[in-house]
């Protein structure tokens, strides 16, 4: 009965000594890793913050309001089937307002 008790005591002494040696080396290494992670995080946050503020300062001024008419040679967005009058839908020609206006509906 004394052999298992001595083995348990030896295991306890070994565990306690490993804990003391480990705490002497590994706890400072853990805190060092946390400090490095904190510094890296602060630097990345500062870079993100400065980039965000740079983007706000470099915004282009708002363009002047455009007229509702499309420039010459370009179709406007209003010439879709939903926006066409019934006469131009029955016209069977591509959506060219000048041609559709001259032609009779089919």
C-alpha positions as CSV (number, residue, x, y, z in Angstrom):
1,X,0.0,0.0,0.0
2,X,2.9,2.3,0.5
3,X,4.1,2.0,-3.1
4,X,1.0,3.6,-4.7
5,X,1.0,6.3,-2.0
6,X,4.6,7.1,-2.7
7,X,4.0,7.2,-6.5
8,X,1.1,9.6,-5.9
9,X,3.3,11.8,-3.7
10,X,6.1,11.7,-6.3
11,X,3.6,12.7,-9.0
12,X,2.4,15.6,-6.9
13,X,5.9,16.8,-6.2
14,X,6.8,16.5,-9.9
15,X,3.6,18.4,-11.0
16,X,4.3,21.1,-8.4
17,X,7.9,21.6,-9.6
18,X,6.9,21.6,-13.3
19,X,4.2,24.2,-12.4
20,X,6.8,26.4,-10.7
21,X,9.3,26.1,-13.6
22,X,6.6,26.5,-16.2
23,X,5.2,29.6,-14.5
24,X,8.7,31.1,-14.3
25,X,9.1,30.7,-18.1
26,X,5.7,30.5,-19.7
27,X,3.7,33.2,-17.9
28,X,6.1,35.9,-18.9
29,X,6.1,34.6,-22.5
30,X,2.3,34.7,-22.5
31,X,2.3,38.3,-21.3
32,X,4.9,39.1,-23.9
33,X,2.7,37.6,-26.6
34,X,-0.3,39.6,-25.3
35,X,1.7,42.8,-25.3
36,X,2.9,42.2,-28.9
37,X,-0.7,41.5,-30.0
38,X,-1.9,44.7,-28.3
39,X,0.7,46.8,-30.0
40,X,0.0,45.2,-33.4
41,X,-3.7,45.8,-32.9
42,X,-3.2,49.5,-32.0
43,X,-1.0,50.0,-35.1
44,X,-3.6,48.3,-37.4
45,X,-6.4,50.4,-35.9
46,X,-4.4,53.6,-36.4
47,X,-3.7,52.7,-40.1
48,X,-7.4,51.9,-40.6
49,X,-8.4,55.2,-38.9
50,X,-6.0,57.3,-41.0
51,X,-7.0,55.6,-44.3
52,X,-10.7,56.2,-43.5
53,X,-10.1,59.9,-42.8
54,X,-8.1,60.2,-46.0
55,X,-10.9,58.8,-48.1
56,X,-13.3,61.4,-46.6
57,X,-11.0,64.3,-47.5
58,X,-10.4,63.2,-51.1
59,X,-14.0,62.9,-52.1
60,X,-14.8,64.5,-55.4
61,X,-17.3,67.4,-55.3
62,X,-20.8,66.4,-56.1
63,X,-21.6,66.7,-59.8
64,X,-24.0,69.4,-61.0
65,X,-27.5,68.1,-61.5
66,X,-28.0,66.7,-65.0
67,X,-30.8,67.6,-67.2
68,X,-33.5,65.1,-67.9
69,X,-32.7,64.9,-71.6
70,X,-30.1,62.4,-72.8
71,X,-27.1,63.8,-74.7
72,X,-27.3,63.6,-78.5
73,X,-26.6,60.1,-79.8
74,X,-27.4,58.4,-76.6
75,X,-30.6,56.7,-75.5
76,X,-32.1,57.7,-72.2
77,X,-33.2,55.3,-69.5
78,X,-36.8,56.3,-70.0
79,X,-37.0,54.2,-73.3
80,X,-37.9,50.9,-71.8
81,X,-41.1,48.9,-72.5
82,X,-42.5,50.0,-69.2
83,X,-42.1,53.7,-70.0
84,X,-43.2,53.6,-73.7
85,X,-46.6,54.7,-74.8
86,X,-48.8,52.0,-76.3
87,X,-48.3,53.4,-79.9
88,X,-44.6,52.9,-79.8
89,X,-44.8,49.4,-78.4
90,X,-46.9,48.4,-81.4
91,X,-44.5,50.1,-83.8
92,X,-42.1,47.0,-84.2
93,X,-39.1,49.3,-84.8
94,X,-36.2,49.6,-82.3
95,X,-36.8,52.3,-79.7
96,X,-35.9,55.4,-81.7
97,X,-38.3,58.1,-80.7
98,X,-37.9,60.0,-84.0
99,X,-38.8,56.9,-86.1
100,X,-41.6,55.8,-83.8
101,X,-43.2,59.2,-83.8
102,X,-43.3,59.3,-87.6
103,X,-44.6,55.8,-88.1
104,X,-48.2,54.7,-87.7
105,X,-48.8,52.0,-85.1
106,X,-49.2,48.5,-86.6
